[in-house]
Amino acid sequence: ALTIGAQGGIYIGGGIVNRLGPDWLENSAFRDEFTAKGRFVDYMAAIPTFVITNELSAFGGVRAFMRDN
Protein backbone atom coordinates (compact mmCIF):
# COMPACT_ATOMS: atom_id res chain seq x y z
CA ALA A 1 0.00 0.00 0.00
CA LEU A 2 2.80 2.38 0.84
CA THR A 3 4.88 1.49 -2.20
CA ILE A 4 2.11 1.90 -4.78
CA GLY A 5 0.08 4.58 -3.00
CA ALA A 6 -3.08 2.51 -2.66
CA GLN A 7 -5.12 5.25 -1.00
CA GLY A 8 -8.40 3.76 -2.23
CA GLY A 9 -7.92 0.74 -0.01
CA ILE A 10 -6.47 -2.70 0.30
CA TYR A 11 -8.69 -5.67 -0.51
CA ILE A 12 -7.80 -8.97 1.13
CA GLY A 13 -9.07 -12.06 -0.63
CA GLY A 14 -8.70 -15.77 -0.30
CA GLY A 15 -10.21 -18.45 1.83
CA ILE A 16 -8.01 -18.21 4.92
CA VAL A 17 -9.24 -14.85 6.17
CA ASN A 18 -12.85 -15.83 5.51
CA ARG A 19 -12.40 -19.07 7.46
CA LEU A 20 -11.05 -17.15 10.45
CA GLY A 21 -14.40 -15.40 10.79
CA PRO A 22 -15.90 -12.02 9.99
CA ASP A 23 -14.47 -10.25 13.03
CA TRP A 24 -10.96 -11.66 12.88
CA LEU A 25 -9.43 -8.75 10.99
CA GLU A 26 -10.97 -6.18 13.34
CA ASN A 27 -9.83 -8.07 16.45
CA SER A 28 -6.33 -8.92 15.23
CA ALA A 29 -3.17 -6.83 15.32
CA PHE A 30 -3.33 -6.51 11.53
CA ARG A 31 -4.29 -2.81 11.46
CA ASP A 32 -1.71 -1.91 14.09
CA GLU A 33 1.01 -3.64 12.07
CA PHE A 34 -0.34 -2.25 8.80
CA THR A 35 -0.16 1.34 10.02
CA ALA A 36 3.10 1.03 12.00
CA LYS A 37 5.32 2.47 9.29
CA GLY A 38 7.28 5.10 11.20
CA ARG A 39 6.87 8.56 9.77
CA PHE A 40 4.16 7.26 7.40
CA VAL A 41 1.81 6.17 10.19
CA ASP A 42 -0.78 8.88 9.43
CA TYR A 43 -0.64 8.13 5.70
CA MET A 44 -1.14 4.41 6.31
CA ALA A 45 -3.91 4.96 8.86
CA ALA A 46 -5.95 6.73 6.18
CA ILE A 47 -5.86 3.66 3.88
CA PRO A 48 -8.89 1.42 4.49
CA THR A 49 -8.67 -2.37 4.47
CA PHE A 50 -11.44 -4.66 3.30
CA VAL A 51 -12.02 -8.40 3.25
CA ILE A 52 -13.55 -9.84 0.09
CA THR A 53 -16.31 -12.15 1.33
CA ASN A 54 -17.82 -13.18 -2.00
CA GLU A 55 -16.44 -16.65 -2.70
CA LEU A 56 -17.05 -16.22 -6.42
CA SER A 57 -15.53 -12.75 -6.81
CA ALA A 58 -12.80 -13.96 -9.17
CA PHE A 59 -15.44 -15.01 -11.68
CA GLY A 60 -16.66 -11.41 -11.96
CA GLY A 61 -13.20 -10.38 -13.09
CA VAL A 62 -12.98 -13.26 -15.54
CA ARG A 63 -16.42 -12.39 -16.93
CA ALA A 64 -15.40 -8.74 -17.42
CA PHE A 65 -12.15 -9.78 -19.10
CA MET A 66 -13.94 -12.16 -21.46
CA ARG A 67 -16.56 -9.54 -22.30
CA ASP A 68 -13.95 -6.88 -23.10
CA ASN A 69 -11.56 -9.06 -25.09
mmCIF file of the N, C-alpha and C atoms, coordinates in Angstrom:
data_MODEL
# 
_entry.id   MODEL 
# 
loop_
_atom_site.group_PDB 
_atom_site.id 
_atom_site.type_symbol 
_atom_site.label_atom_id 
_atom_site.label_alt_id 
_atom_site.label_comp_id 
_atom_site.label_asym_id 
_atom_site.label_entity_id 
_atom_site.label_seq_id 
_atom_site.pdbx_PDB_ins_code 
_atom_site.Cartn_x 
_atom_site.Cartn_y 
_atom_site.Cartn_z 
_atom_site.occupancy 
_atom_site.B_iso_or_equiv 
_atom_site.pdbx_formal_charge 
_atom_site.auth_seq_id 
_atom_site.auth_comp_id 
_atom_site.auth_asym_id 
_atom_site.auth_atom_id 
_atom_site.pdbx_PDB_model_num 
ATOM 1   N N  . ALA A 1 1  ? 0.826   -1.194  0.000   1.00 0.00 ? 1  ALA A N  1 
ATOM 2   C CA . ALA A 1 1  ? 0.000   0.000   0.000   1.00 0.00 ? 1  ALA A CA 1 
ATOM 3   C C  . ALA A 1 1  ? 0.867   1.252   0.000   1.00 0.00 ? 1  ALA A C  1 
ATOM 4   N N  . LEU A 1 2  ? 1.907   1.233   0.777   1.00 0.00 ? 2  LEU A N  1 
ATOM 5   C CA . LEU A 1 2  ? 2.802   2.384   0.841   1.00 0.00 ? 2  LEU A CA 1 
ATOM 6   C C  . LEU A 1 2  ? 3.590   2.539   -0.452  1.00 0.00 ? 2  LEU A C  1 
ATOM 7   N N  . THR A 1 3  ? 4.058   1.454   -0.995  1.00 0.00 ? 3  THR A N  1 
ATOM 8   C CA . THR A 1 3  ? 4.883   1.492   -2.199  1.00 0.00 ? 3  THR A CA 1 
ATOM 9   C C  . THR A 1 3  ? 4.115   1.989   -3.417  1.00 0.00 ? 3  THR A C  1 
ATOM 10  N N  . ILE A 1 4  ? 2.871   1.529   -3.585  1.00 0.00 ? 4  ILE A N  1 
ATOM 11  C CA . ILE A 1 4  ? 2.111   1.902   -4.776  1.00 0.00 ? 4  ILE A CA 1 
ATOM 12  C C  . ILE A 1 4  ? 1.089   3.005   -4.534  1.00 0.00 ? 4  ILE A C  1 
ATOM 13  N N  . GLY A 1 5  ? 1.002   3.486   -3.303  1.00 0.00 ? 5  GLY A N  1 
ATOM 14  C CA . GLY A 1 5  ? 0.078   4.580   -2.999  1.00 0.00 ? 5  GLY A CA 1 
ATOM 15  C C  . GLY A 1 5  ? -1.383  4.183   -3.103  1.00 0.00 ? 5  GLY A C  1 
ATOM 16  N N  . ALA A 1 6  ? -1.720  3.055   -2.567  1.00 0.00 ? 6  ALA A N  1 
ATOM 17  C CA . ALA A 1 6  ? -3.078  2.510   -2.659  1.00 0.00 ? 6  ALA A CA 1 
ATOM 18  C C  . ALA A 1 6  ? -4.022  3.209   -1.688  1.00 0.00 ? 6  ALA A C  1 
ATOM 19  N N  . GLN A 1 7  ? -4.283  4.483   -1.924  1.00 0.00 ? 7  GLN A N  1 
ATOM 20  C CA . GLN A 1 7  ? -5.121  5.247   -1.005  1.00 0.00 ? 7  GLN A CA 1 
ATOM 21  C C  . GLN A 1 7  ? -6.590  4.853   -1.049  1.00 0.00 ? 7  GLN A C  1 
ATOM 22  N N  . GLY A 1 8  ? -7.004  4.195   -2.124  1.00 0.00 ? 8  GLY A N  1 
ATOM 23  C CA . GLY A 1 8  ? -8.396  3.761   -2.229  1.00 0.00 ? 8  GLY A CA 1 
ATOM 24  C C  . GLY A 1 8  ? -8.719  2.562   -1.362  1.00 0.00 ? 8  GLY A C  1 
ATOM 25  N N  . GLY A 1 9  ? -7.704  1.875   -0.892  1.00 0.00 ? 9  GLY A N  1 
ATOM 26  C CA . GLY A 1 9  ? -7.921  0.743   -0.010  1.00 0.00 ? 9  GLY A CA 1 
ATOM 27  C C  . GLY A 1 9  ? -7.177  -0.496  -0.437  1.00 0.00 ? 9  GLY A C  1 
ATOM 28  N N  . ILE A 1 10 ? -7.076  -1.401  0.514   1.00 0.00 ? 10 ILE A N  1 
ATOM 29  C CA . ILE A 1 10 ? -6.467  -2.703  0.298   1.00 0.00 ? 10 ILE A CA 1 
ATOM 30  C C  . ILE A 1 10 ? -7.573  -3.740  0.448   1.00 0.00 ? 10 ILE A C  1 
ATOM 31  N N  . TYR A 1 11 ? -7.674  -4.631  -0.516  1.00 0.00 ? 11 TYR A N  1 
ATOM 32  C CA . TYR A 1 11 ? -8.686  -5.675  -0.509  1.00 0.00 ? 11 TYR A CA 1 
ATOM 33  C C  . TYR A 1 11 ? -8.002  -7.012  -0.280  1.00 0.00 ? 11 TYR A C  1 
ATOM 34  N N  . ILE A 1 12 ? -8.405  -7.699  0.763   1.00 0.00 ? 12 ILE A N  1 
ATOM 35  C CA . ILE A 1 12 ? -7.802  -8.972  1.130   1.00 0.00 ? 12 ILE A CA 1 
ATOM 36  C C  . ILE A 1 12 ? -8.749  -10.080 0.704   1.00 0.00 ? 12 ILE A C  1 
ATOM 37  N N  . GLY A 1 13 ? -8.253  -10.965 -0.146  1.00 0.00 ? 13 GLY A N  1 
ATOM 38  C CA . GLY A 1 13 ? -9.073  -12.063 -0.631  1.00 0.00 ? 13 GLY A CA 1 
ATOM 39  C C  . GLY A 1 13 ? -8.457  -13.397 -0.295  1.00 0.00 ? 13 GLY A C  1 
ATOM 40  N N  . GLY A 1 14 ? -9.190  -14.425 -0.560  1.00 0.00 ? 14 GLY A N  1 
ATOM 41  C CA . GLY A 1 14 ? -8.700  -15.772 -0.295  1.00 0.00 ? 14 GLY A CA 1 
ATOM 42  C C  . GLY A 1 14 ? -9.484  -16.420 0.822   1.00 0.00 ? 14 GLY A C  1 
ATOM 43  N N  . GLY A 1 15 ? -9.400  -17.704 0.889   1.00 0.00 ? 15 GLY A N  1 
ATOM 44  C CA . GLY A 1 15 ? -10.208 -18.454 1.835   1.00 0.00 ? 15 GLY A CA 1 
ATOM 45  C C  . GLY A 1 15 ? -9.767  -18.388 3.279   1.00 0.00 ? 15 GLY A C  1 
ATOM 46  N N  . ILE A 1 16 ? -8.498  -18.140 3.546   1.00 0.00 ? 16 ILE A N  1 
ATOM 47  C CA . ILE A 1 16 ? -8.011  -18.211 4.922   1.00 0.00 ? 16 ILE A CA 1 
ATOM 48  C C  . ILE A 1 16 ? -8.655  -17.152 5.801   1.00 0.00 ? 16 ILE A C  1 
ATOM 49  N N  . VAL A 1 17 ? -8.658  -15.915 5.354   1.00 0.00 ? 17 VAL A N  1 
ATOM 50  C CA . VAL A 1 17 ? -9.241  -14.846 6.171   1.00 0.00 ? 17 VAL A CA 1 
ATOM 51  C C  . VAL A 1 17 ? -10.730 -15.095 6.388   1.00 0.00 ? 17 VAL A C  1 
ATOM 52  N N  . ASN A 1 18 ? -11.420 -15.547 5.365   1.00 0.00 ? 18 ASN A N  1 
ATOM 53  C CA . ASN A 1 18 ? -12.851 -15.833 5.511   1.00 0.00 ? 18 ASN A CA 1 
ATOM 54  C C  . ASN A 1 18 ? -13.098 -16.967 6.504   1.00 0.00 ? 18 ASN A C  1 
ATOM 55  N N  . ARG A 1 19 ? -12.232 -17.959 6.519   1.00 0.00 ? 19 ARG A N  1 
ATOM 56  C CA . ARG A 1 19 ? -12.397 -19.072 7.460   1.00 0.00 ? 19 ARG A CA 1 
ATOM 57  C C  . ARG A 1 19 ? -12.133 -18.653 8.900   1.00 0.00 ? 19 ARG A C  1 
ATOM 58  N N  . LEU A 1 20 ? -11.346 -17.623 9.089   1.00 0.00 ? 20 LEU A N  1 
ATOM 59  C CA . LEU A 1 20 ? -11.046 -17.151 10.447  1.00 0.00 ? 20 LEU A CA 1 
ATOM 60  C C  . LEU A 1 20 ? -12.226 -16.418 11.077  1.00 0.00 ? 20 LEU A C  1 
ATOM 61  N N  . GLY A 1 21 ? -13.193 -16.040 10.271  1.00 0.00 ? 21 GLY A N  1 
ATOM 62  C CA . GLY A 1 21 ? -14.398 -15.404 10.793  1.00 0.00 ? 21 GLY A CA 1 
ATOM 63  C C  . GLY A 1 21 ? -14.465 -13.933 10.437  1.00 0.00 ? 21 GLY A C  1 
ATOM 64  N N  . PRO A 1 22 ? -15.683 -13.399 10.446  1.00 0.00 ? 22 PRO A N  1 
ATOM 65  C CA . PRO A 1 22 ? -15.899 -12.025 9.986   1.00 0.00 ? 22 PRO A CA 1 
ATOM 66  C C  . PRO A 1 22 ? -15.252 -10.960 10.868  1.00 0.00 ? 22 PRO A C  1 
ATOM 67  N N  . ASP A 1 23 ? -15.026 -11.244 12.126  1.00 0.00 ? 23 ASP A N  1 
ATOM 68  C CA . ASP A 1 23 ? -14.465 -10.249 13.034  1.00 0.00 ? 23 ASP A CA 1 
ATOM 69  C C  . ASP A 1 23 ? -12.966 -10.404 13.255  1.00 0.00 ? 23 ASP A C  1 
ATOM 70  N N  . TRP A 1 24 ? -12.369 -11.402 12.629  1.00 0.00 ? 24 TRP A N  1 
ATOM 71  C CA . TRP A 1 24 ? -10.962 -11.662 12.876  1.00 0.00 ? 24 TRP A CA 1 
ATOM 72  C C  . TRP A 1 24 ? -10.084 -10.459 12.558  1.00 0.00 ? 24 TRP A C  1 
ATOM 73  N N  . LEU A 1 25 ? -10.286 -9.862  11.400  1.00 0.00 ? 25 LEU A N  1 
ATOM 74  C CA . LEU A 1 25 ? -9.430  -8.750  10.992  1.00 0.00 ? 25 LEU A CA 1 
ATOM 75  C C  . LEU A 1 25 ? -9.544  -7.582  11.973  1.00 0.00 ? 25 LEU A C  1 
ATOM 76  N N  . GLU A 1 26 ? -10.758 -7.290  12.396  1.00 0.00 ? 26 GLU A N  1 
ATOM 77  C CA . GLU A 1 26 ? -10.966 -6.184  13.335  1.00 0.00 ? 26 GLU A CA 1 
ATOM 78  C C  . GLU A 1 26 ? -10.352 -6.462  14.700  1.00 0.00 ? 26 GLU A C  1 
ATOM 79  N N  . ASN A 1 27 ? -10.337 -7.716  15.117  1.00 0.00 ? 27 ASN A N  1 
ATOM 80  C CA . ASN A 1 27 ? -9.834  -8.071  16.445  1.00 0.00 ? 27 ASN A CA 1 
ATOM 81  C C  . ASN A 1 27 ? -8.362  -8.476  16.456  1.00 0.00 ? 27 ASN A C  1 
ATOM 82  N N  . SER A 1 28 ? -7.735  -8.515  15.296  1.00 0.00 ? 28 SER A N  1 
ATOM 83  C CA . SER A 1 28 ? -6.329  -8.918  15.227  1.00 0.00 ? 28 SER A CA 1 
ATOM 84  C C  . SER A 1 28 ? -5.429  -7.676  15.305  1.00 0.00 ? 28 SER A C  1 
ATOM 85  N N  . ALA A 1 29 ? -4.154  -7.918  15.312  1.00 0.00 ? 29 ALA A N  1 
ATOM 86  C CA . ALA A 1 29 ? -3.170  -6.829  15.320  1.00 0.00 ? 29 ALA A CA 1 
ATOM 87  C C  . ALA A 1 29 ? -2.853  -6.355  13.899  1.00 0.00 ? 29 ALA A C  1 
ATOM 88  N N  . PHE A 1 30 ? -3.611  -6.835  12.936  1.00 0.00 ? 30 PHE A N  1 
ATOM 89  C CA . PHE A 1 30 ? -3.326  -6.512  11.534  1.00 0.00 ? 30 PHE A CA 1 
ATOM 90  C C  . PHE A 1 30 ? -3.256  -5.007  11.296  1.00 0.00 ? 30 PHE A C  1 
ATOM 91  N N  . ARG A 1 31 ? -4.273  -4.264  11.717  1.00 0.00 ? 31 ARG A N  1 
ATOM 92  C CA . ARG A 1 31 ? -4.292  -2.815  11.465  1.00 0.00 ? 31 ARG A CA 1 
ATOM 93  C C  . ARG A 1 31 ? -3.134  -2.112  12.162  1.00 0.00 ? 31 ARG A C  1 
ATOM 94  N N  . ASP A 1 32 ? -2.824  -2.524  13.375  1.00 0.00 ? 32 ASP A N  1 
ATOM 95  C CA . ASP A 1 32 ? -1.707  -1.912  14.086  1.00 0.00 ? 32 ASP A CA 1 
ATOM 96  C C  . ASP A 1 32 ? -0.403  -2.125  13.321  1.00 0.00 ? 32 ASP A C  1 
ATOM 97  N N  . GLU A 1 33 ? -0.203  -3.339  12.835  1.00 0.00 ? 33 GLU A N  1 
ATOM 98  C CA . GLU A 1 33 ? 1.009   -3.642  12.066  1.00 0.00 ? 33 GLU A CA 1 
ATOM 99  C C  . GLU A 1 33 ? 0.993   -2.956  10.697  1.00 0.00 ? 33 GLU A C  1 
ATOM 100 N N  . PHE A 1 34 ? -0.183  -2.883  10.108  1.00 0.00 ? 34 PHE A N  1 
ATOM 101 C CA . PHE A 1 34 ? -0.338  -2.252  8.797   1.00 0.00 ? 34 PHE A CA 1 
ATOM 102 C C  . PHE A 1 34 ? 0.026   -0.776  8.866   1.00 0.00 ? 34 PHE A C  1 
ATOM 103 N N  . THR A 1 35 ? -0.398  -0.099  9.913   1.00 0.00 ? 35 THR A N  1 
ATOM 104 C CA . THR A 1 35 ? -0.156  1.336   10.023  1.00 0.00 ? 35 THR A CA 1 
ATOM 105 C C  . THR A 1 35 ? 1.194   1.683   10.638  1.00 0.00 ? 35 THR A C  1 
ATOM 106 N N  . ALA A 1 36 ? 1.843   0.749   11.306  1.00 0.00 ? 36 ALA A N  1 
ATOM 107 C CA . ALA A 1 36 ? 3.104   1.026   12.000  1.00 0.00 ? 36 ALA A CA 1 
ATOM 108 C C  . ALA A 1 36 ? 4.257   1.147   11.008  1.00 0.00 ? 36 ALA A C  1 
ATOM 109 N N  . LYS A 1 37 ? 4.291   2.245   10.307  1.00 0.00 ? 37 LYS A N  1 
ATOM 110 C CA . LYS A 1 37 ? 5.318   2.470   9.291   1.00 0.00 ? 37 LYS A CA 1 
ATOM 111 C C  . LYS A 1 37 ? 6.080   3.761   9.573   1.00 0.00 ? 37 LYS A C  1 
ATOM 112 N N  . GLY A 1 38 ? 6.456   3.952   10.821  1.00 0.00 ? 38 GLY A N  1 
ATOM 113 C CA . GLY A 1 38 ? 7.278   5.095   11.198  1.00 0.00 ? 38 GLY A CA 1 
ATOM 114 C C  . GLY A 1 38 ? 6.642   6.425   10.854  1.00 0.00 ? 38 GLY A C  1 
ATOM 115 N N  . ARG A 1 39 ? 7.367   7.216   10.102  1.00 0.00 ? 39 ARG A N  1 
ATOM 116 C CA . ARG A 1 39 ? 6.872   8.556   9.770   1.00 0.00 ? 39 ARG A CA 1 
ATOM 117 C C  . ARG A 1 39 ? 5.659   8.541   8.848   1.00 0.00 ? 39 ARG A C  1 
ATOM 118 N N  . PHE A 1 40 ? 5.316   7.380   8.296   1.00 0.00 ? 40 PHE A N  1 
ATOM 119 C CA . PHE A 1 40 ? 4.161   7.260   7.404   1.00 0.00 ? 40 PHE A CA 1 
ATOM 120 C C  . PHE A 1 40 ? 2.906   6.760   8.117   1.00 0.00 ? 40 PHE A C  1 
ATOM 121 N N  . VAL A 1 41 ? 2.916   6.736   9.431   1.00 0.00 ? 41 VAL A N  1 
ATOM 122 C CA . VAL A 1 41 ? 1.805   6.172   10.187  1.00 0.00 ? 41 VAL A CA 1 
ATOM 123 C C  . VAL A 1 41 ? 0.480   6.865   9.862   1.00 0.00 ? 41 VAL A C  1 
ATOM 124 N N  . ASP A 1 42 ? 0.466   8.174   9.745   1.00 0.00 ? 42 ASP A N  1 
ATOM 125 C CA . ASP A 1 42 ? -0.781  8.884   9.426   1.00 0.00 ? 42 ASP A CA 1 
ATOM 126 C C  . ASP A 1 42 ? -1.246  8.572   8.008   1.00 0.00 ? 42 ASP A C  1 
ATOM 127 N N  . TYR A 1 43 ? -0.312  8.480   7.084   1.00 0.00 ? 43 TYR A N  1 
ATOM 128 C CA . TYR A 1 43 ? -0.639  8.134   5.700   1.00 0.00 ? 43 TYR A CA 1 
ATOM 129 C C  . TYR A 1 43 ? -1.268  6.745   5.634   1.00 0.00 ? 43 TYR A C  1 
ATOM 130 N N  . MET A 1 44 ? -0.649  5.784   6.327   1.00 0.00 ? 44 MET A N  1 
ATOM 131 C CA . MET A 1 44 ? -1.140  4.406   6.307   1.00 0.00 ? 44 MET A CA 1 
ATOM 132 C C  . MET A 1 44 ? -2.481  4.277   7.037   1.00 0.00 ? 44 MET A C  1 
ATOM 133 N N  . ALA A 1 45 ? -2.665  5.032   8.101   1.00 0.00 ? 45 ALA A N  1 
ATOM 134 C CA . ALA A 1 45 ? -3.911  4.965   8.862   1.00 0.00 ? 45 ALA A CA 1 
ATOM 135 C C  . ALA A 1 45 ? -5.106  5.412   8.024   1.00 0.00 ? 45 ALA A C  1 
ATOM 136 N N  . ALA A 1 46 ? -4.868  6.247   7.033   1.00 0.00 ? 46 ALA A N  1 
ATOM 137 C CA . ALA A 1 46 ? -5.951  6.733   6.180   1.00 0.00 ? 46 ALA A CA 1 
ATOM 138 C C  . ALA A 1 46 ? -6.338  5.734   5.087   1.00 0.00 ? 46 ALA A C  1 
ATOM 139 N N  . ILE A 1 47 ? -5.571  4.665   4.909   1.00 0.00 ? 47 ILE A N  1 
ATOM 140 C CA . ILE A 1 47 ? -5.863  3.662   3.882   1.00 0.00 ? 47 ILE A CA 1 
ATOM 141 C C  . ILE A 1 47 ? -6.767  2.594   4.485   1.00 0.00 ? 47 ILE A C  1 
ATOM 142 N N  . PRO A 1 48 ? -7.993  2.445   3.958   1.00 0.00 ? 48 PRO A N  1 
ATOM 143 C CA . PRO A 1 48 ? -8.892  1.420   4.493   1.00 0.00 ? 48 PRO A CA 1 
ATOM 144 C C  . PRO A 1 48 ? -8.494  0.022   4.043   1.00 0.00 ? 48 PRO A C  1 
ATOM 145 N N  . THR A 1 49 ? -8.886  -0.968  4.828   1.00 0.00 ? 49 THR A N  1 
ATOM 146 C CA . THR A 1 49 ? -8.672  -2.368  4.467   1.00 0.00 ? 49 THR A CA 1 
ATOM 147 C C  . THR A 1 49 ? -10.015 -3.071  4.443   1.00 0.00 ? 49 THR A C  1 
ATOM 148 N N  . PHE A 1 50 ? -10.189 -3.933  3.484   1.00 0.00 ? 50 PHE A N  1 
ATOM 149 C CA . PHE A 1 50 ? -11.443 -4.659  3.300   1.00 0.00 ? 50 PHE A CA 1 
ATOM 150 C C  . PHE A 1 50 ? -11.159 -6.144  3.110   1.00 0.00 ? 50 PHE A C  1 
ATOM 151 N N  . VAL A 1 51 ? -12.099 -6.965  3.509   1.00 0.00 ? 51 VAL A N  1 
ATOM 152 C CA . VAL A 1 51 ? -12.021 -8.397  3.250   1.00 0.00 ? 51 VAL A CA 1 
ATOM 153 C C  . VAL A 1 51 ? -13.061 -8.728  2.191   1.00 0.00 ? 51 VAL A C  1 
ATOM 154 N N  . ILE A 1 52 ? -12.638 -9.403  1.145   1.00 0.00 ? 52 ILE A N  1 
ATOM 155 C CA . ILE A 1 52 ? -13.555 -9.844  0.095   1.00 0.00 ? 52 ILE A CA 1 
ATOM 156 C C  . ILE A 1 52 ? -14.253 -11.097 0.608   1.00 0.00 ? 52 ILE A C  1 
ATOM 157 N N  . THR A 1 53 ? -15.564 -11.019 0.774   1.00 0.00 ? 53 THR A N  1 
ATOM 158 C CA . THR A 1 53 ? -16.313 -12.146 1.333   1.00 0.00 ? 53 THR A CA 1 
ATOM 159 C C  . THR A 1 53 ? -17.042 -12.962 0.274   1.00 0.00 ? 53 THR A C  1 
ATOM 160 N N  . ASN A 1 54 ? -17.153 -12.446 -0.920  1.00 0.00 ? 54 ASN A N  1 
ATOM 161 C CA . ASN A 1 54 ? -17.816 -13.179 -1.996  1.00 0.00 ? 54 ASN A CA 1 
ATOM 162 C C  . ASN A 1 54 ? -16.890 -14.281 -2.485  1.00 0.00 ? 54 ASN A C  1 
ATOM 163 N N  . GLU A 1 55 ? -17.283 -15.518 -2.313  1.00 0.00 ? 55 GLU A N  1 
ATOM 164 C CA . GLU A 1 55 ? -16.443 -16.650 -2.700  1.00 0.00 ? 55 GLU A CA 1 
ATOM 165 C C  . GLU A 1 55 ? -16.256 -16.772 -4.206  1.00 0.00 ? 55 GLU A C  1 
ATOM 166 N N  . LEU A 1 56 ? -17.115 -16.125 -4.963  1.00 0.00 ? 56 LEU A N  1 
ATOM 167 C CA . LEU A 1 56 ? -17.046 -16.219 -6.419  1.00 0.00 ? 56 LEU A CA 1 
ATOM 168 C C  . LEU A 1 56 ? -16.565 -14.922 -7.058  1.00 0.00 ? 56 LEU A C  1 
ATOM 169 N N  . SER A 1 57 ? -15.923 -14.061 -6.300  1.00 0.00 ? 57 SER A N  1 
ATOM 170 C CA . SER A 1 57 ? -15.526 -12.746 -6.815  1.00 0.00 ? 57 SER A CA 1 
ATOM 171 C C  . SER A 1 57 ? -14.577 -12.834 -8.004  1.00 0.00 ? 57 SER A C  1 
ATOM 172 N N  . ALA A 1 58 ? -13.729 -13.827 -8.045  1.00 0.00 ? 58 ALA A N  1 
ATOM 173 C CA . ALA A 1 58 ? -12.796 -13.962 -9.166  1.00 0.00 ? 58 ALA A CA 1 
ATOM 174 C C  . ALA A 1 58 ? -13.536 -14.142 -10.480 1.00 0.00 ? 58 ALA A C  1 
ATOM 175 N N  . PHE A 1 59 ? -14.694 -14.778 -10.446 1.00 0.00 ? 59 PHE A N  1 
ATOM 176 C CA . PHE A 1 59 ? -15.438 -15.010 -11.678 1.00 0.00 ? 59 PHE A CA 1 
ATOM 177 C C  . PHE A 1 59 ? -15.974 -13.716 -12.272 1.00 0.00 ? 59 PHE A C  1 
ATOM 178 N N  . GLY A 1 60 ? -16.241 -12.715 -11.438 1.00 0.00 ? 60 GLY A N  1 
ATOM 179 C CA . GLY A 1 60 ? -16.660 -11.411 -11.959 1.00 0.00 ? 60 GLY A CA 1 
ATOM 180 C C  . GLY A 1 60 ? -15.571 -10.778 -12.789 1.00 0.00 ? 60 GLY A C  1 
ATOM 181 N N  . GLY A 1 61 ? -14.331 -10.903 -12.328 1.00 0.00 ? 61 GLY A N  1 
ATOM 182 C CA . GLY A 1 61 ? -13.198 -10.376 -13.095 1.00 0.00 ? 61 GLY A CA 1 
ATOM 183 C C  . GLY A 1 61 ? -12.991 -11.133 -14.388 1.00 0.00 ? 61 GLY A C  1 
ATOM 184 N N  . VAL A 1 62 ? -13.130 -12.437 -14.330 1.00 0.00 ? 62 VAL A N  1 
ATOM 185 C CA . VAL A 1 62 ? -12.980 -13.259 -15.538 1.00 0.00 ? 62 VAL A CA 1 
ATOM 186 C C  . VAL A 1 62 ? -14.077 -12.900 -16.546 1.00 0.00 ? 62 VAL A C  1 
ATOM 187 N N  . ARG A 1 63 ? -15.301 -12.741 -16.058 1.00 0.00 ? 63 ARG A N  1 
ATOM 188 C CA . ARG A 1 63 ? -16.423 -12.394 -16.930 1.00 0.00 ? 63 ARG A CA 1 
ATOM 189 C C  . ARG A 1 63 ? -16.159 -11.046 -17.612 1.00 0.00 ? 63 ARG A C  1 
ATOM 190 N N  . ALA A 1 64 ? -15.678 -10.050 -16.844 1.00 0.00 ? 64 ALA A N  1 
ATOM 191 C CA . ALA A 1 64 ? -15.396 -8.737  -17.424 1.00 0.00 ? 64 ALA A CA 1 
ATOM 192 C C  . ALA A 1 64 ? -14.270 -8.825  -18.448 1.00 0.00 ? 64 ALA A C  1 
ATOM 193 N N  . PHE A 1 65 ? -13.253 -9.606  -18.150 1.00 0.00 ? 65 PHE A N  1 
ATOM 194 C CA . PHE A 1 65 ? -12.146 -9.777  -19.098 1.00 0.00 ? 65 PHE A CA 1 
ATOM 195 C C  . PHE A 1 65 ? -12.635 -10.422 -20.393 1.00 0.00 ? 65 PHE A C  1 
ATOM 196 N N  . MET A 1 66 ? -13.434 -11.453 -20.280 1.00 0.00 ? 66 MET A N  1 
ATOM 197 C CA . MET A 1 66 ? -13.937 -12.160 -21.463 1.00 0.00 ? 66 MET A CA 1 
ATOM 198 C C  . MET A 1 66 ? -14.856 -11.242 -22.281 1.00 0.00 ? 66 MET A C  1 
ATOM 199 N N  . ARG A 1 67 ? -15.638 -10.445 -21.612 1.00 0.00 ? 67 ARG A N  1 
ATOM 200 C CA . ARG A 1 67 ? -16.555 -9.536  -22.302 1.00 0.00 ? 67 ARG A CA 1 
ATOM 201 C C  . ARG A 1 67 ? -15.773 -8.474  -23.072 1.00 0.00 ? 67 ARG A C  1 
ATOM 202 N N  . ASP A 1 68 ? -14.689 -7.983  -22.497 1.00 0.00 ? 68 ASP A N  1 
ATOM 203 C CA . ASP A 1 68 ? -13.949 -6.879  -23.097 1.00 0.00 ? 68 ASP A CA 1 
ATOM 204 C C  . ASP A 1 68 ? -12.883 -7.308  -24.092 1.00 0.00 ? 68 ASP A C  1 
ATOM 205 N N  . ASN A 1 69 ? -12.612 -8.603  -24.168 1.00 0.00 ? 69 ASN A N  1 
ATOM 206 C CA . ASN A 1 69 ? -11.564 -9.057  -25.089 1.00 0.00 ? 69 ASN A CA 1 
ATOM 207 C C  . ASN A 1 69 ? -12.119 -10.006 -26.084 1.00 0.00 ? 69 ASN A C  1 
# 
